[in-house]
Amino acid sequence: MTISLLVLLLAMAASAVLCIGMRNSKWIAAVMPACCAILLVLAVNLCVPVLNGETLDDGVFYIDSVSAIFMLLVALVGLMASIYSRAYIGLEAEEGKIRAKDMGQYYSLLIVFISVMMLTFTARSMAIVWLGIGATTLVSTFLVGFYSNEESTEAAWKYIILCSVGITIALAGYTLVYASTVGAIDQDLSLDWPALMAAADQLDPTLMKMAMVLIIVGFGTKVGLAPMHTWLPDAHSQAPSPISGLLSAVLLNCAMYGILRFYSVSEIVNPGFASAILLVFGLLSLAAAAFFIVSSRDLKRMLAYSSIENMGLIAIGLGIGSPIAIGAAIVQMAAHSVTKPILFFSAGNIVQSYGTRDMNSIRGVSKSMPFTSAALAIGTLAIVGAPPFAVFVGELSLMYASIDAGVLWVTVACVILLAIVAAGMALHIFPMLSGDPGKEIDAHASPSRHVPIAVLIACTLLLGLFMPDQVQGWLESAVDIITGASL
């Protein structure tokens, strides 16, 4: 495993240097997807044996079924974003919105961003996970502010300041976890997740309660849970659309992963404590997202609020805390990861062709951009939980889990808020598709725009229509790890 991870690191470093040094934009655009394809192959090579029952642990790196799922999602979405970037960033350079030499910077940041996210999920020590989450924040800040205009610069500063505060709060939680392990764990292993799980019943309950409050609030800021979500709509709307897709689909998962690992420990030490906190934040996030989606006028900001909604649903699943609910949360996370880039990539096509993000100014997309129109319609139906898409499976499982757990009020609240979200998105999106464009629109159609969207549509359909026994086994294995049943 260590050799494979070393190759992963070398691929990351070599491709970054290669992209910085290249001056030929065509070569840069061609090399980047190849690098991401290599990362995906390496991820599959590492993760498939894990999903089939192995745990890879060499004392530094640690990959189990939970981290394997997160890694595969990053690798898949990263590859799709790199392919889509070829057309998107290429057009930005052609139109003079960025300099040709900026493409090397963009692609080097992109490959480092993807690789750091993947490596975050391979760490045995939660201290390294914290460093990884911090590193993803730093790298992605430059991507959020990539256009260097007033709006993107403001969004980048807001993003790094608020998320840095959140990560610092989480660090304070780490110190309390460390203190709670005194006398229970060898101090050299005090933040190793397997050691924490093995000795969870010996940790100090009071210190762990305080630690979990800080960790959930701190990492919850990076996840975008309300009311710590205020950076997210700005960052997602100002970043280049391929980056918006990555931020929403997989970056938010990194911080959720940090919460998830400590959640597993906390539920052994103080059953129900972390669950209650996450349930409150989840419902707050769902309510805030519903309100802002209805009142949005900016296409990409509305999609960003949808990400807050989906992170809220994942938090609600963890808040309910039953194995069914945790399984639903994992399904919801995977479904959101493969669905949201469809919307951001489609939005990127529209914004580049129409020159605006104002949904009231966009009409006739079905006439001017038939493929993008169909993709946006499918993506909208998928993200609001319409069958037969993957989000429907996650949301339906979550509703069933809440009824099964006897918290019917959560079911009712979720159904009402999800209905508001669905109505709000439909009322904004579908009028854009109808009518007449009012001017000549260049669709900028190309395979690198269409192929990633088509692949992700196929993924969300497959996850919604089929759940093979092997995939069910992977899901059950991840749930067992999170609940501690596999220890």
Secondary structure, DSSP 8 states (H G I E B T S, - for coil): -HHHHHHHHHHHHHHHHHHHH---HHHHHHHHHHHHHHHHHHHHHHHHHHHTT--EESSSBEE-HHHHHHHHHHHHHHHHHHHHHHHHHHHHHHTTSS-TTHHHHHHHHHHHHHHHHHHHTTBSBHHHHHHHHHHHHHHHHHHHTTT-SHHHHHHHHHHHHHHHHHHHHHHHHHHHHHHHTTTTS-GGGTTBHHHHHHTGGGS-HHHHHHHHHHHHHHHHHHHT-TTS-THHHHHHHHS-HHHHHHIIIIIHHHHHHHHHHHHHHHHHHSTTHHHHHHHHHHHHHHHHHHHHHHH--BHHHHHHHHHHHHHHHHHHHHHH-SHHHHHHHHHHHHHHHHHHHHHHHHHHHHHHHHS--BGGG---HHHH-HHHHHHHHHHHHHHTT-TTSHHHHHHHHHHHHHHHTT-HHHHHHHHHHHHHHHHHHHHHHHHHHSS--SS-------HHHHHHHHHHHHHHHHHHH---HHHHHHHHHHHHHHHTTT-
